[in-house]
Amino acid sequence: MLDLVDRAEVRGAAAAWTGRVNTVTARTDRVDVDVLLIRPDGCVAWALPTGQDLDATTRVCALGTWFGQPA
């Protein structure tokens, strides 16, 4: 999970997938997304548009689809 704007809730968002999903905070000039979920093959599996809430339902669905059930 790539956090592009240093949102506190993003850092803990993938905690239940420890060992399968890492969260990294980085800076970019992109202004259209706050968070990218990147698959191991480098493809973007999910993106959180700028300013939208990181709601649990959407997050769990995206992580579960690509990385299985939480631990």
N, C-alpha and C positions, 0 to 999 in steps of 0.2 A: 504494500500500500504506500503510495507516494503522496505525502502531504506537502502541497505546494505553498501553503499560506500559514503554516505553523498553528493549526487549530488544535486546541487542547483535547477535544473529544476524539479526534482522529488518532492520537497517540495510543489510546486504549481500546480503540474500536476492534482491533483484530486480536485482542488478548486471548480469547477463547480458541484461537487457531495457532497458538504458540508452537513453533517448530515447523509450521507450514507457511506462515505469512509473517513477514517482517514489515515494520513501519519505518519509513525513512522520511525525514523532513528535508526539503530542498527549496531553493529559490529559483524562480524562473520569470520570464517576461510574459508568460501566458496570463491572460486575463479572463479566460472563458471557463476555467475549471479550478476547483480548490483541491480536489483529491482524485488520484487515479489508482485503480486497482489493476496491477500489471501481472499477467500470468507468467509462469516460469519461462515460456517461450518468447516473452517480450511483447506480446499483444496486449492491448488495453482491454480488460474484461468489463470494466465499469468506470464511469466518471461521475463525479459530483459537481454539477455546475456551480459557478461562483455564487456565494451567498446563500445557497440552499441548506436546509437543515440536514444533518446526518442522522436521519431517523433509523431506529433499530430495525424495522421491518425491511427496508430497502437494503441496508448494510448486511444483515444476516442472510437475506436471499442471495445477494451477489457473492458473498464469501462462501456460502454453502454450495452454490452452483459450481463454483470453480475449485474449491478446496475441501469439500466434504463437510460433514457435520462437525460442530465445534467439539473440542476435547472435553 
